[in-house]
Amino acid sequence: MRTLAGEGMSQIVRSLLELMSRRSYYSGDLLFSVEILRNVTDTFKRATYIPAPDDVQKFFQIVSLMLDMENLEKWEDAHQVSPGAVLLMRVVEDFIHLIGEAQKPFQSFLVVTTNLIITIQREPVSAVSSDINFPTKGRRGMKDWARSAEDKLFIPKEVFTLSSDEMPSSSGARGGNEESDEASYFVIGAILYRTLNFILPAPKPPAVPLGKYQKLVGIFLLHLILRKKAREVWQKKINK
């Protein structure tokens, strides 16, 4: 029954891709598609079913089509009802974790579409010995827009440092033996969106708690920096 459920979800992914490729839908269809992808991901999890690589590609192709700039007005309408693009990002995150959990150690998976680039890798705890920079612009198959993009993600290797107390107890990690190192791993997923900064609803001011905090992960988003500078210039003109 679980296999049948998983195969049924794969068929839904193929059918949804065919419908989205026609590009004749409304704002409500985008929200409905987000819900379909969420149900597909949840069903895959419950059925412990891992979709074939071709179906994984189709899943992300659907997301890419949904985030195309020609849907900008549809998303603006949809966001009057629900933060659909935000919910879509959560679905993508869950799906990435599902795929990463099923990968073999050191295995990586790269998806390149018109509007997004995704990399998924599973790394044993003991193997993460260098910083992670994404995207790798010189990587084969990378889109031109990704090569020229100023947005980037930097994760220092210190983020992946686990103390023995933080490792899963089932792996016997307290002893620090080779078996525990192989049993403990990270699923690392990184996404570069081409259009999301235009499609997302206007962000709310971040609620930063008082006190000291340490910045570990670095995210450079050019459009936010330019927007901030534009506001500063405009404010100076008003003050004059």
N, C-alpha and C positions, 0 to 999 in steps of 0.2 A: 504493500500500500504506500509506503514511504517513497519508493522508487517511482511509482505511478504519479504520486503528487508532484515530485520533482520534475518528472518529464512533462507533466501538464503545465507547470509554470514555465518551462523552457519554450513550450509551444505558444504560451501567452506572450512571452518576450518577442518571439518571431512575428507574431501577428501584430503586436503593438508597433514594432519597427516598420512594418509595411504600412500601417495607418499613418504614422508620423511622417513617413517619407513622402506622402501625398501633399503635405503642407496645407491642408484645407481643414482647419479646426479653429476653435474659439478659446477664449480665456478659460472657460469652465473645463474644456477638454484638457488643458495643461494641468489644472489641479487634480482632475480625475486620473490623469496619467501618473502623477506623483503618487497618488494613493495606490494605483495598480503596482507600481514598482516597489512600494513599501510592502504590500501584501506578498508579492513575489519573493522578496528578500526574506521576509518572516517565514514563509512556507519552506524555502530552501533550508533555513536554519532548523526548523522543527523536524523536517524530513531528513536532516543530515545528508542532504543531497548537494553535490558540487556540480554546477553546470559545466558543460564542455567549454573549452576555450573560445569556440566560435560563438556560443551563446553569451559568454562574458563580453566579447567584442560587441555583440548586438545590443546588450544592455547599455553599454556606454555610448554606443551610437545613438540610441534613443535619447539619452541625456544630452548629448551634443546637439541633436536636432531641436530639442526643447529649449535650449539656451541660445539658439541662433538669434542674431540681432533683429531679424524680421519679425520676431515674436515680442519685441520690446513693449509695444502698446498692449498686447494681450496680457503680458505679465503685470503691467501697471494696473490694468483692470482687475486681474486676479488678486492682486495684493490689497485691493479694497475689501476683499472677503477673507483672505488667508495669506500668511507669509509663505506662499508656495515655494519660492526659490530657496528659502532657508530650510524648509522641510525636505526639499530635494537634496540639498547638501548632506543632510543627516542620513538620508537613504543611501546615498553614494558612499558615505563613510561606513555604514553598516555592511554594505555589499563588499567593499574593499576588505574589511576584516574577515568576512566569510571566505573570500577567495584566499586571502593570506594564510588563514588557519589551515587550509588544505594543501598548501605548497610544501615542497620538500625543503630542508635546510639549504640555504644559499641560493635557492631558486628565486628568480625575479620575473616579473610579468610587466610588459610595457604596452600601453594602449595609446595610440595616436589617432585623434579624430580632428575634424575641422575646428571644433571649439573647445576641446580640452585634451590634456595629456596627463596620463596617470601612470605611475609606477608603483608596483606592489612587490615587496620582498619579505622573505622570512629569514631572520638572522639569529643564530644561536647567541646567547648572552655573551659568551666568551669571544665571539668573532667580531663584535663591533669595536674596532680599534681605530677608526678614523671618523672625521666629521662627515656629515652628509650635506651635499649641496644639490639643490634641485631648481630648475632642470639642468641636466647635463647637455649643454647646447651643441656639443660636438658629437653627440650620440647619433648613430645611424638611424635614419627614418624620422628624425625630428622635423617638425613643420617650420617653415620660414618665419611665421609669426612668433613661434616659441624661441627661435634663435635670436630674434631681435628684441624680445620682450625684456623689459627692465625689472619686472617682478621676479622675486627669487625667494627661496626658502633655505635657511641655514640652520642645521641642527648639530651642535657640538657633541662629540662622543661622550662627554660627561653626563649628558641626559640619560644615556643608556647604562650608566653604572649602577649596579644593584648591590646592596649589601647582602650578606648571607641571610639576614632576618627577613628581607623583603622577597626572597625567592620562594616559589611554591614549595610547601612542605612535602608534597607528594614526590618531588623529584630528588629528595635527599640532598638538597643543596647546602645544608649546613656544613657538610663535610667538605664541600668544594671539590668533589671528585669529578672525573671526566664524564661520568654518567649524568650527573646533575647538570653539567654545562650543556650537554646535548639535549636534555629534557626541557631546559628553560630557554625561551626564545622570545624575540620581538617580531611582531607584524608591523612593518613600516610601510605606510602608504602616503604618497604625496600627489597632489593634484595641482595642475596649472590650468586655470580657467581663462579663456580668451575674452569672454563677454560678461562675466558675472558682476563685475563692478558697475556695469550699466543697469543690470537687471535687478539686482538686490534692492529691497526697500531701503529707504534712507536710514542709516545707522543711528542708534541712540548713543548719547554720551556714555563712555564706559564708566562703570562704578568701580573705581580703584580703591581698595581698602587702605586706611591709614596705616602707616608703619613701613618698615623696610621690606622690600621683596627683591629677589634675584632674577634677572632676566636671563633665560637660558636659550630659548628658541628665537632666532631672528627671522622676521618676515619683512621683506622690503616690497611695498606696494606703491609703485610710482604714481598712480592716479590719485591716491590719498594725499601724497606729499604735495603734488601740484595743486590739488584742491585747497589744502591748508594754506599754501603760499598765496593763492589767488585771494582767499579770504583776508589774509593779512594785508595785502596790497590794497584791497577795497576798503578795509577799515582805516588805513592810513589816509586814504583820499577823503573819507567821510570826516575824520578828525580835523583835517585841514579846513 
